């Protein structure tokens, strides 16, 4: 019994990457000082079992503030934890505790984007909605013992109208740009341009410090 308790205390107070624990105790993977905001389920390694994606947030009291209008705000960054389900266990295969900004950032006219994460066809999609300004989608696939960025999609809006779309396939090294010519005010008319891009190495999810600072336009 003492050995089991010691193991759980170790998991709760250190990095959880690579840890394996019985499925009935999988919630013990959450590191001390973090709270679970959302759980997304889906098969990410195509073994027929539902894996778990956790969106987490730190709870450092120094990063809590009192806002005159919104009350107590948690300015701790958010992160992601991914657990692969085995037959009777879960294993943490990715841990990045600070790659998303807090959802209560305040930069004057700046509004923090809405974050939503989905799993489909074995891929992990991390989406940011910027309201009437557009959206971004980062598509990752588990390979080379990490989640690597294989696709990127961006939509820029001019009010309700799409002004420009970008779609990048990092596997084929192709980039599609669709720009609205605004020739007809009643419908969107796009000019399409294909480009070859240079990709020296794929971006790894574990290495991303801040999604909103990624310079995808450099490709």
N, C-alpha and C positions, 0 to 999 in steps of 0.2 A: 504494500500500500504506500509506504514512504517513497519507494522508487517512482511510482506513478505520479504522486504529488510533486516530486522534484522535477520530473519531466515536464509537467504542465506549467510549473512556475518558470522553467527555462524558456518554454515556448512563448509565454506571455511577456517576457522582459527582454527578448533579443530578436534579431532578425529571424523571420520565419522561412526564408527561402530554402527550399530543399527538404523541409521538415515533412515527416509522414506521421499521421495520427489516425487511429480508428475512426470510421465514418460517423459513429454516434457522438464523437467529441470534436467534430471538425470546427466548431465555432471557437475552440481554444486557439486556433491559428491567429486570431486577431491580436496583434501586438499590444502590449500595455500602452495606454495613452492615446489610443485611437478608437473611434466609434464607427460603426457600420451604418452607412447612409442608404445603400441600395444593394440588392443582390440580383444578378442576371444569370439565368441558367441556359446551358446549351452545350452541344458536343463540339469541342474545339480541337480534338485530336482524332476524330473520326473512328472512335472505338465503340460507338453505340451507347456510351454512358454520358449522362448530363454532368458537365463540369460547372464550376461556379466562378463568377466574376464579381468581386466586391469593390464597390466604390467606398472609400474610407476617408476619414478626416481626423486630423490631429486635435488635441484638446489642451494645448499649451495655454494656460490662463493669461499669459502676457499678451496673447494675440486676440483676446476678447475685448471688444470696445463697446461703449455705450453711445448709441446714435440718438440724436434728439428726436427723430421722427420714427425710427425703426426699432428702437429698443436695443437689446443686447445682440451683438453681431459676432460671429466666429470668423476671424480673419485667418485662421490656420489654413494652409493649402490642403487640397484633397489629393488622394492617391488611388492606386488600383492594386488589388491583390487577386491572383488567379490560382485556383485550385483545380487540379485534375483528379477526377474520381477514378479510383481503382475498384477492384471487387469489394473489398472491405475497408478501404482506407481512402484518405485524400492526401494529395501531395501539393505543396506550394511550388509552382513552377515559375511564377513571376511576382516580384514585389517592387513597386515604385510608389513610395509614400507621399511624394510631393509634386507630381507632374501636372496637376490641375490647380488653377487658382481657386481661391475661395469664391463661393457664389455670392458673397456680400461685399465684393470690392466696390470702391466708389471713386470715380475719377472725374467728377463733375458731370459732363454730358455722357461720359462713358458708362455703359451698363454691361455687367458681366454676362457673357453668353450662357445660354442654357446648354447643359451637358446631358447627353443621353447616349447610352451604350447598348448595342445590340449584338446578338450572335446569330449567324446564319451561314449555311453551306461550309461550315468549318472555319469561317473567318470571324474576326472580332472587329466591329466597326465602332469607332469613337467619333461622335458627332457633336458639333457645336452649332447652335442656332443663334444668329445675330439679329433676330427679328426681321424688320423690314430691310436690313442691310444685306442679308444673305445667309449663307451657311457654309460649313466645312465638314468633310467626312474623311477620316483616316482609317484605312482598311489594313488590318494586320493578319498575318498567318503564322501559326506556330511552326517554326523550322529552325534548325541549327541551335536548338536548346534555348530559344528566345522567341518572342513575337516580333517579326520583322515587317516593316511597312512595305506593302506591295501595291497599294493604290491610294490615290488622293483625289478628292473631288471638291471643287469650290464653286459656289454660285454668288455672284455679286448682283445686288438688286438696286434699281433706281425707283424707289417706292414699290408699287406692286409689280413692276415690270422687270424682267431679267435683263441686266445689262451685259453680263459676261459670264461664261462658264469655262472652267478648266478641269480637265480630267487627265490624270497621269497614271500610267501603268509602269511601275518600276521593274516589273519582270521582263516586259517586252521593250522597255526603254523608249516608250512612245508617249507623246503629250498632245492632247487635243485642246485647242482653244476655239470657243464659239463666241463670237462677239456680235451683239445686236447692232444692226446697221441703222435702226430707227427710221427706215425708209417709209414705213407704214405705221402710223400711230395707233391703228386698230389691231395690229398683230405683231408678234415678234418675228423678225427676219434676221437669221444669223449667217455670218460669214465664218466658215470653218477653216482652221489651219492646223495641219499636222506637223509635228516636229520630232526629230530624234533627240534624245537627251543622253547626257553622260551620267552614268551611275557607277561610282567606284565601289561603294558598299551600301547595303540596305540599312536604313535607320532601325535601330532596335528600341523597342518600347521600354526596356529596362534602363536605357541610357538617357531618355528624354527628361530634361530638367523642368521644362515648362512648355506645354503644347503651343501656347499662344505666342511663343517666341521662335518657333520653328520657321526657318526661311525656306519654305517650299518653292517660292518663286524663283529661287536660284537655279532650279533645274530647268 
